[in-house]
Amino acid sequence: MLTIIKLALSAGLIYVVNEVVIRHSRPALGSLIASLPLVSLITFVWIYYGMQGDPAARTEKLAAHSAGVFWFVLPSLPMFLIFPWLLRKGLSFWPNLLLCCLITMGLYAGMALVLKRFGIAL
């Protein structure tokens, strides 16, 4: 039952953003909602309530997840500038999306290497 609630809530967020942008023609509001760390906050709740037993282990899991999200948000940010730039330059949606995903994956790998070099393990 909890899995169904998790799926419904998570999918509901995506639906709300989509409705605000498409049906109500409010791209700025949709962007604002999408930019909120709602997925991360919901994940914090799922981790907190999903782990039984040792409170110290739960605390460490939450802390590690939060730090990991921080470090991996940074290399994902360029995609939000590259994507619209390529669209405006005439690159169609699917090739643009694929290219942006590949660039972001490369930046993720680069971030992991940089973090490892500085002794930060995710």
N, C-alpha and C positions, 0 to 999 in steps of 0.2 A: 504494500500500500504506500509506503514511504517513497518508493521509486516512482510511482505514478504521480504523487504530489510534486516531487522534484522535477519530473519531466514537464508537468503542466505549468508550474511556476516559471521554469526556465524558458519554455517555448512561449509562454505568455508575454515575457519581456520582449522577445523578438517580434511578436505579433503587434504589440503596442507601438513599438518604434516604427514598424512598417505602416501601420494605420495612420499614425500621426503624419508621416512623410507623404504617403500616397493619397490617402482619402481626404486629409485635411490640408494638404499642400502647405505644410509647416516644416520645411527642411531644417530650419535653424533649431526648432524645438526637438525634432527627431534626432538631430545631431547631438544636442545637449543631453537628451535621455540616453542615447547610445554611448556617449563619452563617459557617463557616470560609471564608476566601478561596480555596477550592480551585480554582474556575474561573479566577480571576486567576493563581494559581500555575501551573496547567497552561498557561494562555495564555503566561505568561513563558517556559516551557520550549519551547512551540511556536514562539514568536518567536525565541528564542535558537538553536534548532536549525534553524529554517526559513529563516533569512537567511544567505546565503552572501556572502563578500567582506569588505568593510571592517568590522573590529571596532568602529570608532568609530560607524559608522552603526547597527550592531546595538545598541550601548550606548545611543545616543540614542533609538532606537525603543523599547527597553525602559523607559528612564527616562520618556519621554513617556507611554507607556501606563500606567505605574504612577501617575504624577501625575494623569492623567485619571481613572483608576478612583477615586482618593481623592476628587477633587472631585465626581464624580457619585454616589458612595455617599451623600454627605451629603443630597442632596435625595430620595433613594430611601427613607431611613429613616422618614419620617412614614407611608408606606404601611403599614408593619408595625404601626402603632398604629391607623390609620384603618380598615383592613380588619377586624380583629376587633371593633372598636367598632361598625361598621355591621352586621356579622353579628349581634351581640348585640342591636342595635336592631331587627332583623327584616328588614333588606334582604337579599334572596335573593342567592345566590352570583354569578351572571353579571352582574347589574346592579352589584353591589358591586365585582366584579373590573374591570369596565369603568370605573366611576367612579374607582377607585383608580389605574388606568393613566392616565386623563386627568389626574388631579391630579398624579401623578408626572411626566408629560410637561410639564405647566405648571411644576412646580418645576425640572425639568431646564433648561427654557428660561430661567427666572429665574436659575438658577445660572450659565448661560452668559453672560447679560447682566452679572451682577455681576462675574464673572471678567474679562470684557472691559473693564469699567470700571476695574478695577485692573491692567490690562495683562497679564493671564494668558491666554495663548492655548493652546487645547487642540487 
